[in-house]
Amino acid sequence: MTTYLARHERRDMTFNGPMRSGLVIDSRALLAKGYGAYQQEFANKMAETGQGHWYTPAHGTRGNKMKIDADTRRGNTIIPGYFAGRTLEEKDLADVLAGLDLPQSLQHENDCIFHIHAIDIRLYDMGYGSATFVGEIEALRDLTMDEYRVAAEKASSLLSAYRPLFMATFDVAAGKLAPEYALASFYGSGKNAYWANSSIFQGVGDLFWVHRIFHAPCARDYDAQKIANKRLIFSEQADLIEDASIIAGLSVYPGNGNSAEVYDINAVQPKQLGTLLSMVRAQNIFYVAAEDIDRDLFYLSNELDRQKHSQDMKLLERQSEIIVEYQSKVTLFKAVYDDFDNSLDPQGLKIWHALERAWHTRDRFDNLNTKLALVEKIYDRVRENLNHLQNKKLGLFMLAFTLISTLSVIVDTVDFTTQGDSLQAPSILRVGVLVATLALVVIFAFSLLKRDRPRN
């Protein structure tokens, strides 16, 4: 069989995986007070901690002062694509990994070694993080294309060992974030009641999966190589996968677990590469967030449906608050997703839509819409039940006031008919009437309390 990567030969490789960060940032509060300004302030604080380059999304202006070039430049999203990032490379990478007792090279059996050149970790508003590993795959024996793909996939499964690095990064970030911008935090006392049963604090720092991006530079026979390298994405219908690139000499094949980037080194400039990674990284975060929200909505609708007929007003009020919170969360999430889509340049947009088709992302949104509609129906029933109980309480208060007024009239009547002005000693008849009236009031009051007692 044809050797694709010879023994000790190296090939560029990029891995990206999403995870929960355990830190939910208040996007709305940041928008109200100036998102970009605080991002820069936060990045400066993080830079003081040393070890690695901390950065925020670039919002530079072009030389001609235009904000958007329709062919080559994307617009800016309303909410930045991510909150902050940390890049480790060269000496910083070696020092940080050594301090955490983590290797800089990962070997899988006798097939390959993945040499890590840089690690990039990003923190997102919604409670998620992303890790990108940039490096090279070194073959320990001659590998065919299929063997190389399998070896790279197996090497990516070893990246979960870097959880201590992810957790250390998020922990430091949580300590530097202003408390008023933290909706929920895994680090400290930020777990309020709303987030207590959410997925956001489960498995913090654990990679959900790793997406493999294969780089295939070609010095010759580019047209033949771009067709052959389709097999790297491992699709049952690889021949039908379309090239998502609009740049001559560059072919981009977005896939489900693997994606491939094939390019002519004599025709493509380094700055033209990287859009595939950018789109995969963002799609990973949105997909994970949609999956978590979908799961939370399922359990929420089930819990609410079980208790929607409760007579406990405090429980119903809490349920109402939770539903409103989730409605707000889902609406914001979908708005951020659509805004990101609208900000993309033509190249990014084509790759983005190809990833949506490969991952069936829109099916996730259909599921969200269906479950949200169900929760909203339950919300209507909860509100009806709550309004009924509130009206019932109001009726009881009106009845109590009427009872008091009636008792007052009875007392005055008894005083007029049994005592008179000249009677000095208490009248047995008056006392008997008052005691009987009091007994009736007590019996009636206890019957009302018993009828109004909450039943779960």
N, C-alpha and C positions, 0 to 999 in steps of 0.2 A: 504494500500500500504506500501511497505517496506521503512523504514526510512533510508536515506543515511547519513544525518548529523543531529544529535539530537540537541535539543534546548541548546544553550550556548556552544555547541561543536565547535571547531575551526579546520580549514583546511588551509594549506599553499596555497597561490594564487599569481600569477604574472600577471601583465598587462603590455603590451608594445604598444606604439603608436608613429607614425611618425608625423612630422610637418615641416613647412618651418621655417628656422631660420632667414632668411633675411640677411645672411652673406655668400657670395660666396668667397671661398679661392682659391688662385692661386696655384693649385697643381704643375703645370709645373715649376713655379718659385722656389717653395720649393724643388723640385727634383734637380734642377740645383745648388742650394746653400746648400743642405744638409737638408733633411726633418726631420730626427730624431733629429738632434741637435737642430733645432729651436723648435720642439715640446717640448722638455724638457725645453728649455728656456721659452717658453710660459707657460708651466705648473707651473714653479717656480714663474713666475709673478702672475699667478692666485692664487697660494697658499698664496701669500702675502695679498690677499684681505680677507682671513679668511673665516670662515663658510663653512665647507665642504672640502672634500678631492678631489683635482684636480689631474688628472693622464693622462697619454698617453699610447698607446699600448705597452705592454711589449715585448721586443726583447731579452730576456735572452738566454744565451747559456747553453747547457746541460753539465753535469759533464764529459761526454766522448768526449766533444768538437764537436760532430756531430750536424749539423744544423737541420736535419730531421730524425725522426724515423718513418719508413713507416707505422707502426701499431698504434702508439699512439700520434705522434706529427705532427702538421700541419707546413707547411712552412710559410714564410713571404711574404706578398704581396709586389709588387713594390711600389705602393702607399698605405700607411697604411690604414687599414679598417675604421678608424675614426681619426679626428684631435685631439680632447681632450675630457675628460669626467669629470663630477663632481658627487660625491656621497655624499648624505646627510643621516645620520643615528644618532640614539640616541640623544644626546644633540644638536648637530648641526642641526639635522632635526627639533627638537622641537623649537629651537630658530628662525630659518629661517621662518618656517611656522607661528609662532606667530607674527613675524615682518611683515608678509604679510597678517595677519588676515585670515589664511587658516587653516582648521581643520586637525587633524592627523587621524581622523576616519570619515568614511562616512557611513551614515545609509540610506538604501533604504526601505522606508515604514516600515512594520513590518516583513520583511523577513530576513534581514541580516545586519551586519555591517562589513565594510572592514577596518581593522586596519592596518595602514601603518607603516612598520618597516624601510623602506629605499626607497629613490628615487634616481635614477641614470639618469643623463641627459648627452647626448653625442652630440657633434658638428661634422658635417661632411663637407667635402670640397665643395660639390656640392650645398650648400645652404639649407641644411636640418638638422633637429635635431631629437633626439629620447629620449623619456622618459619611464623609466621602474619603475613601482611601485611594490615593494616586500612587502608582508604582509600576513595577515590571514583573512579569511572569518569566521565570527562568526554567527551562526544561531540564530535567535530570536524566532524560532519555529521549530518543527520537519519538516525536508525537505526531500522529496524523491529526487532521483538523478535528475530527470527532473526539479523539483522545485529549486534544488540547482544550476543547470546550468543556469536557467532563472534568478535567483536572482543575480548570479555573473555577468551575462551579463548586467543586469540593473544597478548594482553597478558601472560597468566600464564606463557607460555613464555619471557618475558624475565627472569624472576626468578632464573634460574640464575646471572645476573651477580653476585648477592650472596653467592656462595660465600666471598669473602674475609672478609665479616662473620661468617659461620657459623664458619669456621675460627678466626678470631681469638677468638671467644667460647669455643669448645671448648678452645683452646690455653690460655687464661687459667684456665679451670676445671680443666684437668688439672694445672696448676701449683699450684693451691691445694688440690687433693684430697689428703688424707692417703694416703701410699703403701700403707698396710695395707688400704685400701678399694678399691684399683684392681686388678682381675683382669687387665686388659690395657690398654695405652695405645699409641696411635699416636704420641704425643708423647714421645719419649725412648726409654728402653731397656725398655719394658714388654712387648715382644712375645715371650712365652714360646713354647715348642715347640707347646703345645696349640693356640694361636690362629694359628700361623704360616700354616696352609693354610685358615683360616676366611675367610668372605666379609667379616668385620667390618672388615678393614683395606683393602678394595677400594673405590675411589671415595669416600673420606671427604669429606664436605661437599657432595657432589653430590646435588641433589634427585632423588628417584626419579620423582616426578610432582607435580602441583599440583591439588588439589581446589578447585573454584570454588564459593563460596557466594553466591548472588544474594539480595539483600535488596530486597523490593518493598513499601514502605510505601504504604498506601492511605488517602486522606482520605475517599473515598466509593466506593460500589459495590464494597464488599469481597467480597461473594459472587461477583460476576462476575469480579473481578480474580484471586481465588485460583484459579479454574478456568483462566483465560487464562494465568497465569504458570506453569502446569505445563510449558509448552513450553520453559521455560528449562533444564530438566534434560536435554533432548534424549534422550528415550526413544522407541523405536518404538511403545510402548504407553503413552503418557503418560496417556491417559484412565483407565487401569486402576491408576495409582499412587495409593495411599491416603494420606490426610492422617495424619501421625504425631503430630499435636498433640492434647493434651487440654485446651488452654486456649482459651476462647471468644475469637474475634477474631484468632486466630493459626493459620496453616496452615504445616506443615512437610512438605516433600517431599524426602526423602533419595534421592539417585541415585548412580550409579556414579562419573562424573567431575564432575558438577555436582549441586548441591543448591539448593533454593530455600526461602526463608523469606518468606511473605506475611503481612502483619499490618495490622490496623486501628489507625491511630495514635491514634484516639480511645478505644480500648478496651483496648489492651495497654500495660503499663508497661515501661520499658526493662529493668528487672531480670528480666523474664520472657523476655527474648531471650538468646541465647547458648548455650542447651543444644545446639543443632544443631552449632555450632562445636566445643564441648567433645567431643561424641561423634565427630565426624569426625576431630578431632585424635588421639584415642585409638585409633580404628579404623585410622587410617593407620599408627600405630606398630606395633600388633599384627599387621597384615597384612604389613608389610614384614619384621618379625621372623620370622613364620611362613614367609614366602617364602624368606628366607635359610637358616633352619634346614632347611627341606625340601630346598633345593639342596645344602647341606652334607651332609645325611644320604645323599643320592643318591651323591655322590662318595665319601663315607666307606664306604658299603656296597660300592661297586664296588672300592675299593682293598683293603678287608678281604677280600673274596671272592677276589681275585686272590692274596693272600698267606696265606690261612688254613692252607695245608698246609706252610708254611715250617718248617724244622728249627732256625731261629735263635730261641733262647729269649728273648733280649733283645727282638727284634722282636715276638714274640708277647706278651710282657709289656707292651710299649708299646701295642700294639693293644688289649689288654685295658683298660689305663688310659684310653685315648681313648674307648672304648665306654662305660665307666662314667661318664666326664665328660659325654658327650652324653646318656646316659640321665638323668642328674641335671639337665642343662640343659633338656631337653624337658619333664621332669616339672615343674620349677619354672615354666617358661613357661606351661604349660597351667593350672597352679594359680593363677598371677597373673591370667590371662585370666578364669578362672571367678570369681575373687574380685572382679574389677572388675565383672563382670556382676551379681554378687550385691549389690553396694553401691549400685546405681543407684536413684534415685527413680522413680516411675511414668512421668513425662514422659521422663526420660533413657532408661529401659528400653525404651519404645516406639520411640523413635528408633533406639536401638542395634540392636534386632532388625530394624528396617526396613533399616538399613545392612547388617546381616549377610546379609539376603536379597538385597539389590541387588548386593552384592559377592561373594556365595557364599563367605563366610569359612569356614563350616563345612566346605566341600570341602577347604580348606587343611588343616584339622585332621585330616580323614580321611586325607589324603595323609601327614601327619606320623605318624599312628598306623600306617599301612601300612609306611612305611619304617622306623620304629622297631622294629616287629615283625620285619622282615627283619634289621636290625642285631642284634637280640637273638638270633635264630637263628644268625647268624654268630658271635656272641659265645660261644654254647654250643659251637660247633665249635672255636673258638680255644681255649677252656678245656680241651676234651677233648684237643686236640693238645698243649697246654702240660702238662697232667697226665701225658700219655703220655711226653713228653720228660723230665719230672721223675722219673717212675718209672724210666725208662731210665737216667738219671744215677745214681739211687740203686742200681740193680742193678749198674752198673759199679763203684761204690764197694764194694759188698759183694763183688763178684768180685775186686777188687784186694786187699782185706783177706784173702780166702780164699787168693789166690795167694801173698801174703807169708807167711801161716802155713804153707802147703804147702812153700814154699822153705825156710823155717826147719827144718821136719822133715827135708827132704832133706839139708840141710847137716849136721844132727846125725847122720843115718844114715850118710852118707859118712864122717864123722869117726870113727864107731864101727867101720865095717867096713874101712876102708883105712889108718887111721893107727895106732891102738893107742897105749898109753902110752909104749912104749920106742922108737918110731920117731922119729928126730930130723930127717931130711931130708924135704922135701916129696915126696909120692907123685905119680907121673905119673898114676896112675889117679884119684886124688882130684881133681887139677887138671883132668883131662879131663872128669870128671863135672860138676864145677862150671861149667866153660866151656860145656858142652853145655846144662846147665840154664839158665844165664844167657842163652844164645842163644835158647832156646825162649821164655823170659819176654819178651825184647825183641821177638821176632817176634809173639808174642801181643798185647803191648801196642800195637804199631804197627797191628795189624789192628783192634783195638778203636777206636783213635783215628780211623782212616780211616773206619770204619763210622759213628762218631758225628759226623763232620764235617758242619757245616750245609750244606744244599742248598737254594738259593732258586729 
